[in-house]
Amino acid sequence: MFKRMQRTNEDIAFDILFNVLGFIALFITFYPMYFVVVASFSDPRLVLAGKTFILPRGITLEGYRLVFDDPRVWTGLRNTLGYTLGGTAFSLLATMLAAYALSRRELPFRGIVMLFFTVTMFFSGGLIPTYLVISGLGMLNTYWVMVLPGAVSVYNMIIMRTFFTTNIPEELFESARLDGCSYTTFFFRIGLPLCKAIIAVISLYYAVGYWNEYYKALIYISDAEKTTLQMVLRNILLSTQESADQSGMDYSSRLMTAEQIKYALIVASTLPIMLVYPFLQKFFAKGVMLGSIKG
């Protein structure tokens, strides 16, 4: 039996310091999010006066009422859900197929193809050339423009390729080939079941990106029926301020209304992703470690 080592004063001091620093880091990270939630349910006058810290004060749902009474929110939510679900599925499939192909040593010109992918991480065509390409393809103001351009993240593809290379034994592939297994059959029947953790991680990356999509909708979408939730929430805030100016409301009333809407918008736009994350958390850490680049 091994004798348990006696903890020294230095060990105890280090543990205390480590826990204190960890608590401070946790507080700095968590409290701003918590404050936004608390402020969204509080009287904006008390929030602006700095009287709201831990619990809501002057509880009100006026901000959420102003947001969700607008039919544009439900249109944007429907579109964003469609973009997120469809875009994540398409991006994940395209990323996995590219990663699987580039992980095979027998792929001709694999190094050159990988170089072309890598270059796109450092250089882009720029806004105007990209806009002209998308316009030439007839994708302006369509649902496809939110999904197809930039569907594959090279960074995610590299993570997935590294996973295929380092975590699926070559002997397993050779055994499957001897049994008459094709590349496609190996990918869908053997490769995918072994990739659950990394699939969860990449799916979360893509889902968050599609959910928060703002830039594409701003540049390429002009039809209000096809825009995203983030653009709708921005337009609501701007239209509220403009209507307040036109209606002759004083500055204080406009400020109160803007504060109520602002915090409600932040909660409404981030809550769905925050609710999904706990279900993927157990895969997240494992998937990141499995797919990490190993020296």
N, C-alpha and C positions, 0 to 999 in steps of 0.2 A: 504493500500500500504506500502511495506517495503521501508524504507529509505536506499538509496545506501550508503554503508560505504565509508568514505573518506580514500583515500590511503595515507599512511604515507611515510615519507622519507625512512624508512627501507624497505617498500614494493617495492618502486621504485628501490632502490639499489639492492634488491634481484632479481627483474626481469631483470635488466641490467646485473648483474653477471651471472644469469642463461642463458640468451640469448647469452652472450659472450662465455661462456663455451660450450654451445650447438653448436655455430658456429665453434669453434675450433675443437670439436669432429667431426663435419660434414666434415670439411676441411681435417682433418687427415685421415678420412675414404675414402673420395671421391677422393682426389687429386691423390693418387697413381694410381688409375684406370684411371683417366683422363690423367695422364702423359703417361701411357703406350699407350693409343690411339694416343695421340699427337706424341709420339716418333715413332710410327709405320709408320707415314706419313712423318717423317722428315729425313733430311740428317743425317746419323749416325755419321758423323764427328762433326756436330754441337751438337748432343746429347751427345757424349762423352766429348765434350769440355764444357758442362754445359751451353750452350747458348739457350736451348729450355726449356721453362717453361709453358707458357700459350697457345701460338699458334704454329702450326707447322712451321718449318723453313726449307727452301730448300725442298719443298714438292716433294715426290717421292713415287711411288707405287712398287718399285723394290722388296721390301720385300714380298709383297703379290704376286707378279708375280712369285718369286722363290718358294713360298709355293704352290700356286694353279696350277702351271704348272706341278707339280709332280703328276702322276696318282695315286700314293699311297694315297694321301690325299682324293681323291674321293672314293676310296675303303674303307678307314677307316671311312669316314663320313657315307657311306652307312651302314656299319656294326654297327657303334655306334648308328645311328638312329634306326636300327632294334632292337638292344639290349635295347635301352632306351624305345622305345614304347612297345615292347613285354614284356620286363622285368618289366616295371612299371605296366602294366596291370596285369600280373601274380602275382607280389608281392602284389599289392593292393588287389586283390581278395583273395589271401591266407591269408593276414593279417586280412582282414575284417571277413572272415569266422571263423578264430581262435578267434578273439576278440569277435565276437557275441556268439560263443559257450561258451567261458569262462565267459561271462557276465551273463549267465543263472545260477541261483542258484540251479536249479534242475539237473545240470550236475554232474554225479557221479565222485568222486575223483577230483573235480575241483581244490582244493587246491594243491594236489600232482602234477597235470599236470602243474599248474602255477609255482610250484617250479622248475620243470624240465626246463621250459622256462627261468626262472630267472637265474638259475645257468649258462646258456650259456652266460649271459652278463658279467660274471666275469671270467669264465674259458673256454679255447678253447683246442682243441686237439693238436694244434701245427702244424707247417708247414709240417713236414715229414708225420705224421699220416694222415693229411688231404689230402696230395698229393697221398698217397697210396690208400686211400678210393676212391678218384676221379678216379684214374687209374684203380682200381678194378671194378668200375662202367662203365668203357669204355667211360668216358666223356672227356678224354684228347684230346686237339686239335679239339674240336667240338663246335658248337654254343651253345649247352646246358650248357656247363661249365660256360658260362658268365651269365647265368640266374638262374639256379636251385640252386647251392650252395649259401647259405646265402640269399635266396630269401625273407625270412621273417625277418624283424628287430624286435626284442623283444621290444625294446623301442617304436617303432611305434605301435606295437600290444597293449602295455599297454595303450598308449594314446587312441587308438580306443576303447579298452575295457572299459576304464573309461568313455568315451563318451556314449557308450551304457548304462552303468550302471546309470549314473547321469543325462542324458539328454533325455532319452526315458522313460516316466512314465511306471511303472509296470502295472498300471490300463489300459493303452492302450493295452498292450500285453494280459492281461486277457480278455478284451472286445473282442479282435480279436479271442482269443481261443474259447470264447463262441459262436462266429459266425462261428466256424468251420475252422478257419485259422490255417494252419500248421506252424511249425517253419520256413520252407523254404519260404513259401508264405509271412509270416510276414517280413522276412529279405529282400526279394526282392521288395515287394510292399509297405511296410510301413517303414522299417528301412532305406533302402537306400535313399529314397527321403528326409528323415530328416537329412541326413549326408553329404549334399553337401559341407558345409564349411570344415569339417574335412577331407573329401575325397580330396579336393583341396590341403590341407596342406600335407597330407601323400603322395599324388601323386608327389608333388614338391620335397619332401625329397627323394623319390625313384628315380625320374627322374635325379636329380642332381648327385646322387650316381652312377647311371648307365652311365651317360654322362661322368663323370670324372674317370670312371673305368680304372685303370692302372695296379694294382697289379695282378689281375687274368690273364690279357692278358700276362703279363711278365712271370708268372709262368707256366700257363697251355696251352698257345697258341704258336705254332711254325709256323703255316701256315700264310703267309703274307696276304692271301685272307680272313682270319677270324679275323684278329687283329683289335684293336680299334683305333679311331682317336688319342687318347692321345699317344699311342705307335708309331703311324706313325709320329706324329709331333716330338717326341723325336728322332726317327731314322733319320728324315730329318736333324735335327740340327747336329747330330753326323756325318752323311754322308757328310754334307757340310764341316765340319771341316776337315774330313779325306781327301776328294777330294782336298781341298785347300792345305793341306800338300803335297799330292802326285804331285800336279801340279806345285809346286815350288813357289806359291804365297808368298809374304812377309807377315810378321806378321801383318802389318797395314791393308793390304787388307783383310786378313782372319778375323781380328777383325771387320772390317766394315760389311762384309758379315754376320757374326754371329750376329751382333747387329740388322741388318735389319730383319733377319729371326726370331730372338728371340721375338721381340715385335709383329711382324705379327702373330706368332704362338699363343701368349697369347690372342690376340684379336680374332683370328679365333676360338680358343677353348672355349672361354667364351661368345662370343656374342650371340649364339643361346639361351642359358639359360637366359641371361639377357633380351632378347627380350620376352621370355615367361613369366617371373616373373610379369610384370605389369598387365597382364590379370588375374593373380591369387592373386594379392595383396589384393583386397577387401575381399577375403575369408581367407587370411592368418592369419591376426590378430584375426578375429572372431573364426577361427577354432582352433588356439592355445589356446585361452581362454576357448572355449567350451570343448576341450579335455584335459585340464590341470587336474592334480591330486588335488582333493580338500580334505583338511584335515577335 
